[in-house]
């Protein structure tokens, strides 16, 4: 239950005409706080032909032994300027996925990869011949606002480690159940109830801690399902009654549906290979 979990992270990028433009600081501040709250270690690939510096936040996390760099040789990406770079989308994706596979091979089941509009974008060509299921926790996860100092976040995490680990444990129990019985929505009900209870415990300690600015996050976790396993997942949507009462009427929920998976990822560890997060624009602290 206390096994460490790591996530492979990337710089903010914007897709345009098949290319990616790296923008702003090395990490999106909101994404960084989400990663830092729920993962034990972060890895930011170091591409030898495209050396992005980690920035002040990254250097601080390196000094705390939380962030490391995974070196990817022969990236063959050409620098264009010092502030905002254009690079081929497929190259950026390829080398980050290469780093992810290396980490996953070295520590099976420990690593996932952060994807989405504020980090790494994966296009359709990167998936399609794998099989997967997508688990979504919708508007049910308060995360520290981007303005919250990293020191405060780490202090909260240290003090409320048990509640955070319990929530992660129950989420991983759902992932295990999805893999072991992917065609049975009824098998998930008891696991969803456990997630709801763990989420309620987390909400209670969140409103009692030193962090006063929170926003609601929705999180998608994609699991890889090997061809030998039945993938006829029944579409399933559930409310979270305990959490919903604490969220003052927010439309919190859980859903499970089919997904494309990742090409050539031949592993089945019961942990997601990737996460996508989205955030509400409204501050959440007043509802606490």
Beta strands, then each sheet from edge to edge (+ up, - down):
strand 1: 6-9
strand 2: 13-16
strand 3: 19-22
strand 4: 41-44
strand 5: 46-47
strand 6: 67-68
strand 7: 71-72
strand 8: 85-88
strand 9: 111-115
strand 10: 132-144
strand 11: 214-224
strand 12: 236-239
strand 13: 253-259
strand 14: 274-283
sheet 1: 6+ 4+ 1+ 9+ 14+ 11- 10+ 13- 12+
sheet 2: 2+ 3- 8+
sheet 3: 5+ 7+
end
